[in-house]
């Protein structure tokens, strides 16, 4: 009888300590919803091909972090608190106990250090630079203006969020979504958001990558609404050839100018241009291949899974996340509109030589936004090839979003 009772007590204890019991605890239903949402994102990544390289790791990280009792990620470890130093008579308001994380953190806590210490996004930019051809931008420097204009959505949304009485950190983190650049959004939010914030790096990244995946759905209606049939039918001339010397000078010059003007943008812009210099040098094939493939793939996995780990139920199933999604789509839509409107102005100033559609590619979703510009243009003139013309503003948008991030970080200390 005692053996049966002991066996029953053991089974009862196992049931109470299992993850299944966590679903019946207070708020456990939210974990179930988040797990179902992770399944939805897995479907979108695998079944529909929406940003699979990042959406699939993010969705699996979302699954892992919402499994009760898994203890792979501890949000309380990442909360800032005051560190009183009585001997020195000082107070450190921004303190995370990394020693505690190393000793007691789970797997995802350890990997998340790469996000919080701002390592992963610049390394992603290194890989992007190694894969990017800045030739179209060099051949048409006015593309810089279109890329800059498309960042207007970031700053308009920053002001709008401030009017809604959001904190400066939340305003900047939400506004950067308008650049349609996932790594940049993660970089800014990881610098500004604390564990005590109503939003998290994961919610910002989730919104950013959602809208990046929805570029083919969001942009075309805006492009058609702001342009006329005549404007969309403009056929642009061929771009001039770009010399190797120009391609070698470009990354060095851009790094010097931007890093000196906006030092806080140096990590992103510097790594982007370093990757591009490796590519254009022609003498570092092994490093270029590593940056494009092995390094990029490893960091993408780590970044995606750990960002997904921060999308815990209490952060996502909330009114605050609804505000992030709403303001995010406003920021992205305004960025698209600003690029097109400057394109219309260029159309007027050049007497019809610029197709305004290429302005929508000024957001940083490379190369998807440029492809959408070509697709909408070919609806009017099937033989119109705007892709290379749109790639100029598109890669300018990558630089522009990094600069915008630096400006926001400089504003929000």
HUDA-V241291 format. One record per residue. OMEGA is omega in whole degrees, -180 to 180 (999 if undefined). Layout:
BEGIN
omega = (OMEGA OMEGA)
END
This chain:
BEGIN
omega = (179 179 180 179 179 179 180 179 179 179 180 179 178 180 -179 -179 -178 177 -180 179 179 179 -178 177 179 179 -179 179 178 178 179 179 -179 177 177 177 178 177 179 180 175 179 -180 -179 -175 -174 -176 176 180 177 -173 -176 178 -177 179 175 179 -178 180 173 176 177 -176 -174 -179 173 -178 176 -178 175 178 -180 -178 -179 -179 178 -173 177 178 175 -178 178 -177 178 -174 -178 -177 -179 -178 178 178 -176 -176 -173 172 -178 -178 176 177 180 180 -177 -171 -177 175 -179 -176 174 -179 -180 -178 177 178 175 -174 178 177 178 -172 -178 177 178 173 179 175 179 179 179 -180 -180 -172 173 -180 -180 179 179 179 -179 -179 -175 179 176 176 -179 179 177 179 -179 -178 176 179 179 179 -173 174 -180 177 179 -180 179 178 178 178 176 173 178 -179 180 178 180 -178 -177 179 -177 -176 176 -179 178 -180 -180 -176 -180 179 177 179 -178 -178 -177 179 178 -169 -175 178 177 180 -177 178 176 180 176 -178 -179 178 180 -180 178 -178 -178 175 -178 173 180 -177 178 -179 -179 -174 -171 -174 179 179 -179 -180 -177 -174 -180 176 178 180 180 -179 -177 -178 175 -176 -179 -178 179 179 175 180 -177 178 180 178 -179 178 -178 -172 -177 179 -179 -180 179 -179 -175 -175 -179 179 -180 -176 -176 -178 177 -174 -179 -179 -178 -179 180 176 -178 176 177 180 178 176 -179 -174 -178 180 -177 -178 -174 -179 179 179 -180 177 -180 -178 -171 -171 -178 -179 -178 180 -179 179 178 -179 -177 -177 -177 -177 175 176 -179 -179 -180 179 -170 -176 179 -173 180 -177 177 -179 179 175 177 179 -179 -179 180 178 -180 176 180 -179 179 178 177 177 -178 -180 178 -180 -178 176 176 177 178 177 177 -179 -176 180 179 172 -179 -179 175 -176 -178 -177 178 -180 180 -180 173 -167 -180 -175 -9 -172 -178 178 179 178 177 179 -177 -180 178 -179 173 179 -180 -175 -178 -178 -179 -177 -170 -177 177 180 180 177 176 -178 179 174 178 177 177 -178 180 177 177 178 177 179 179 180 179 178 -180 -177 -179 999)
END
